[in-house]
Amino acid sequence: MRVSAVSIAAVSAAFAAVFASAPSASAEPDPPGCPRGYFCAWQGPERTGPMVVRTAGNWSGRAYYQSFFNNGYPSPGYDHVDIHYDWQGLQDNFCVHYNPGPGTYSGDVAPGVVITGVTWRGEC
């Protein structure tokens, strides 16, 4: 399947909003149901609705999601996560840091995005 430049630009713009609203470097409390050491994703924006992913290791599957939180422990080589996603047939991934950062560790994505995998890794 051929992906147009317009589709790629739309996806880039959708995910740019996540990074533009990156939280500060002060640690946030653990979100309810997402203890330290876990990556979590929710069906609704701003960590609302059902939790669709909660994992302390790599995960694969398919679930619509709109928000995420990496509550991993600082651990060189295994504290950031690649979030793999599918948006209107375009598969890609982006890396997020752990709470409290520096960098993005939580955020919202556009409606209609499907999370397809989480891979723990080192620095983004």
C-alpha positions as CSV (number, residue, x, y, z in Angstrom):
1,M,0.0,0.0,0.0
2,R,1.3,3.4,-0.9
3,V,1.0,6.1,1.8
4,S,0.7,9.7,0.5
5,A,2.7,12.6,1.9
6,V,-0.6,14.1,3.1
7,S,-1.3,11.1,5.3
8,I,2.3,11.2,6.7
9,A,1.9,14.9,7.4
10,A,-1.4,14.3,9.2
11,V,0.0,11.6,11.4
12,S,3.1,13.8,12.2
13,A,0.8,16.7,13.1
14,A,-1.4,14.4,15.3
15,F,1.6,13.2,17.3
16,A,3.3,16.6,17.4
17,A,0.4,17.7,19.7
18,V,1.6,15.0,22.2
19,F,5.1,16.4,22.3
20,A,4.0,20.0,22.3
21,S,2.1,19.4,25.6
22,A,4.9,17.5,27.3
23,P,4.8,17.6,31.1
24,S,7.5,19.2,33.2
25,A,10.4,17.2,34.7
26,S,8.8,16.9,38.2
27,A,7.6,13.5,39.0
28,E,3.8,12.9,38.8
29,P,2.1,10.5,41.2
30,D,1.3,7.1,39.9
31,P,-1.9,7.2,37.9
32,P,-4.7,5.0,39.5
33,G,-4.1,1.3,38.4
34,C,-0.7,2.1,36.8
35,P,2.0,1.3,39.4
36,R,5.6,2.2,39.1
37,G,7.4,-0.1,36.6
38,Y,4.4,-0.2,34.2
39,F,3.4,1.3,30.9
40,C,-0.4,2.0,30.7
41,A,-2.8,3.2,28.0
42,W,-6.4,4.3,28.3
43,Q,-9.3,4.3,25.9
44,G,-10.1,8.0,26.6
45,P,-8.1,11.2,26.7
46,E,-6.3,12.4,29.8
47,R,-6.2,8.8,31.3
48,T,-10.0,8.3,31.3
49,G,-12.1,5.4,30.3
50,P,-11.1,1.8,30.5
51,M,-7.4,1.0,30.7
52,V,-6.6,-1.0,27.6
53,V,-2.9,-1.8,28.2
54,R,-1.0,-2.3,31.4
55,T,2.3,-4.0,31.0
56,A,5.7,-4.2,32.8
57,G,7.2,-6.0,29.7
58,N,6.8,-6.0,26.0
59,W,3.3,-6.2,24.8
60,S,1.5,-6.7,21.5
61,G,-2.1,-6.7,20.5
62,R,-4.7,-4.2,19.1
63,A,-6.6,-1.7,21.2
64,Y,-8.0,1.8,20.5
65,Y,-6.4,4.3,22.8
66,Q,-6.2,8.0,23.4
67,S,-3.8,8.4,26.3
68,F,-0.7,6.8,27.7
69,F,1.7,7.0,30.7
70,N,5.1,5.4,31.0
71,N,5.6,4.8,34.7
72,G,8.8,2.8,34.3
73,Y,11.8,2.7,36.6
74,P,15.0,4.4,35.7
75,S,17.0,1.5,34.3
76,P,19.6,2.0,31.5
77,G,18.6,0.1,28.4
78,Y,15.1,-0.7,29.7
79,D,13.2,2.3,30.8
80,H,11.8,4.1,27.7
81,V,9.2,2.5,25.5
82,D,8.4,2.5,21.8
83,I,4.7,2.7,21.2
84,H,3.8,1.0,18.0
85,Y,0.5,2.2,16.5
86,D,-1.7,1.9,13.4
87,W,-3.6,5.0,12.3
88,Q,-5.8,4.7,9.2
89,G,-3.5,1.9,7.8
90,L,-0.2,3.7,8.5
91,Q,1.9,1.7,11.0
92,D,4.7,3.5,12.8
93,N,6.1,4.0,16.4
94,F,7.3,6.7,18.7
95,C,9.5,6.6,21.8
96,V,8.5,8.0,25.2
97,H,10.6,8.6,28.3
98,Y,9.7,7.5,31.8
99,N,8.1,9.6,34.6
100,P,9.4,12.2,35.3
101,G,11.3,12.6,32.1
102,P,13.1,14.7,30.8
103,G,10.9,14.5,27.8
104,T,7.4,13.2,27.1
105,Y,6.3,10.3,29.3
106,S,2.5,10.8,29.0
107,G,0.1,12.3,26.7
108,D,-3.0,12.1,24.4
109,V,-3.2,10.9,20.8
110,A,-5.9,11.5,18.1
111,P,-9.1,9.5,18.2
112,G,-9.0,6.4,16.1
113,V,-5.4,5.4,16.8
114,V,-4.8,1.7,17.6
115,I,-1.9,0.7,19.8
116,T,-0.4,-2.5,18.4
117,G,2.7,-2.9,20.6
118,V,4.9,-1.7,23.4
119,T,8.6,-2.4,23.4
120,W,10.8,-1.5,26.3
121,R,14.2,0.0,25.3
122,G,17.0,2.3,26.2
123,E,17.3,6.0,25.6
124,C,15.1,7.5,22.8
